[in-house]
Amino acid sequence: MIESYQREQMLEASSMEKNLIMRIAHATGPIALRVAETGLIPIWAVVRHRGRRSGKLYSTPIAIRPTPNGFVLPLPWGEGTDWCRNLRAAGGGVVRWGGAEIEITSPEIIDMADALSAFDALMRPIVKRIGIKKFLRVRRATVAKDIGSLVGRTA
């Protein structure tokens, strides 16, 4: 009985913490968007995506890590966020990162084990500690097109 009560208390605290974090994120979103668009902070970017139903263009500040052929985007709120669902429904979008607009394709949900290779040795323990379980892997469209043109060619 005590264990059950403790679990309920932990769930309530976790829910309250998430609610607080979401409120802070919503309140600071416009500032984060402006900072992310500058490209001055390498772990921040802006993802541009279209609404699934509305067709409206949205810009959302995100965390980002480059990979050899694209990016890994942490999903701290899970894969149900509108920007993630919009990218998946459209098959891609645009990322503004490091001052450049980069077309992205092939959005795919991956778990922490697959995402960790995108983070350096200093960041891996932090990513694990934060507890983000899902990530979105995307490919650079130009890389995808380049690879596609090479398929079936012989030397």
C-alpha positions as MATLAB code, in Angstrom:
seq = 'MIESYQREQMLEASSMEKNLIMRIAHATGPIALRVAETGLIPIWAVVRHRGRRSGKLYSTPIAIRPTPNGFVLPLPWGEGTDWCRNLRAAGGGVVRWGGAEIEITSPEIIDMADALSAFDALMRPIVKRIGIKKFLRVRRATVAKDIGSLVGRTA';
ca = [
       0.000    0.000    0.000;
       2.813    2.413    0.829;
       4.560    1.551   -2.447;
       1.366    2.279   -4.358;
       1.012    5.660   -2.622;
       4.662    6.511   -3.343;
       4.204    5.605   -6.993;
       1.120    7.842   -7.223;
       3.045   10.710   -5.622;
       5.924   10.260   -8.077;
       3.504   10.210  -11.026;
       1.799   13.371   -9.757;
       5.158   15.119   -9.322;
       6.260   13.977  -12.750;
       3.022   15.269  -14.271;
       3.365   18.596  -12.463;
       6.992   18.931  -13.584;
       6.042   18.218  -17.192;
       3.232   20.758  -16.997;
       5.616   23.399  -15.657;
       8.217   22.630  -18.304;
       5.580   22.844  -21.041;
       4.394   26.237  -19.753;
       7.956   27.559  -19.672;
       8.620   26.219  -23.189;
       5.430   27.835  -24.501;
       6.236   31.175  -22.859;
       9.833   31.252  -24.092;
       9.054   29.849  -27.565;
       9.164   33.172  -29.448;
      12.544   34.055  -27.921;
      13.888   30.550  -28.570;
      12.720   30.787  -32.182;
      14.632   34.037  -32.739;
      17.787   32.673  -31.123;
      17.563   29.349  -32.992;
      17.183   31.153  -36.330;
      20.485   32.999  -35.819;
      22.466   29.762  -35.943;
      24.692   30.956  -33.086;
      23.914   27.985  -30.832;
      24.869   24.773  -32.702;
      22.426   22.542  -30.819;
      19.425   24.704  -31.788;
      17.646   24.910  -35.107;
      14.245   25.773  -36.512;
      12.129   23.198  -38.281;
       9.686   24.506  -40.881;
       6.687   22.267  -41.506;
       3.147   22.427  -42.883;
       0.062   21.627  -40.844;
      -1.439   18.259  -41.748;
      -4.959   19.639  -42.061;
      -4.551   23.403  -42.288;
      -1.630   23.497  -44.715;
      -0.334   26.461  -42.690;
       3.450   26.924  -42.533;
       4.897   26.654  -39.009;
       8.374   27.350  -37.607;
       9.317   25.518  -34.408;
      12.571   25.847  -32.435;
      14.136   22.437  -31.798;
      17.287   20.782  -30.521;
      19.309   19.126  -33.272;
      22.413   16.986  -33.781;
      24.037   16.520  -37.178;
      24.816   13.074  -38.571;
      26.820   12.220  -41.706;
      23.673   12.181  -43.882;
      21.149   14.224  -41.901;
      20.129   15.032  -38.352;
      18.780   13.551  -35.133;
      16.073   15.593  -33.409;
      15.286   14.811  -29.756;
      11.589   14.386  -28.954;
      11.332   15.414  -25.285;
       7.526   15.633  -25.534;
       7.297   12.376  -27.516;
       6.388   11.576  -31.088;
       2.902   13.079  -30.733;
       4.068   16.694  -31.041;
       2.500   18.511  -33.977;
       5.817   19.349  -35.629;
       6.910   15.697  -35.542;
       3.552   14.451  -36.832;
       3.579   17.104  -39.582;
       7.072   16.147  -40.757;
       6.173   12.471  -40.801;
       2.906   13.061  -42.668;
       4.620   15.241  -45.290;
       7.692   13.025  -45.563;
       9.959   15.919  -44.610;
      10.315   19.670  -44.345;
      13.062   22.248  -43.943;
      15.555   22.806  -41.129;
      17.253   26.155  -40.613;
      20.534   25.266  -38.934;
      23.837   27.103  -38.828;
      22.387   29.886  -40.975;
      21.404   27.549  -43.838;
      18.026   26.238  -45.018;
      18.323   22.456  -45.449;
      15.597   20.317  -46.987;
      15.020   17.132  -44.975;
      13.300   13.881  -45.913;
      12.599   10.379  -44.602;
      11.568   11.199  -41.012;
      11.863    8.098  -38.840;
      11.274    7.574  -35.118;
      14.262    5.968  -33.392;
      15.052    5.105  -29.793;
      17.849    6.386  -27.581;
      20.211    3.512  -28.424;
      20.107    4.448  -32.134;
      20.315    8.192  -31.460;
      23.277    8.234  -29.066;
      25.858    7.968  -31.853;
      24.849   11.488  -32.971;
      25.987   12.888  -29.610;
      29.600   13.328  -28.541;
      31.072   11.640  -25.459;
      30.300   14.655  -23.257;
      26.653   14.843  -24.320;
      25.768   11.122  -24.147;
      25.496   10.952  -20.332;
      23.398   14.129  -20.355;
      21.033   12.716  -22.974;
      20.686    9.535  -20.926;
      20.090   11.491  -17.707;
      17.446   13.726  -19.272;
      15.597   10.554  -20.216;
      14.427   11.395  -23.724;
      13.293    8.058  -25.105;
      12.392    8.913  -28.704;
      14.168   10.854  -31.429;
      13.389   11.725  -35.032;
      16.065   10.858  -37.589;
      15.859   12.787  -40.868;
      18.013   12.745  -43.995;
      19.340   15.710  -45.933;
      17.383   15.751  -49.183;
      20.490   16.456  -51.275;
      22.235   13.438  -49.756;
      19.177   11.281  -50.420;
      19.032   12.498  -54.044;
      22.788   11.936  -54.552;
      22.591    8.384  -53.201;
      19.471    7.687  -55.240;
      21.232    8.659  -58.475;
      24.051    6.218  -57.718;
      21.809    3.193  -57.111;
      22.123    0.710  -59.945;
      25.340    2.203  -61.342;
      28.364    0.036  -61.827;
      31.960    1.188  -61.796;
];
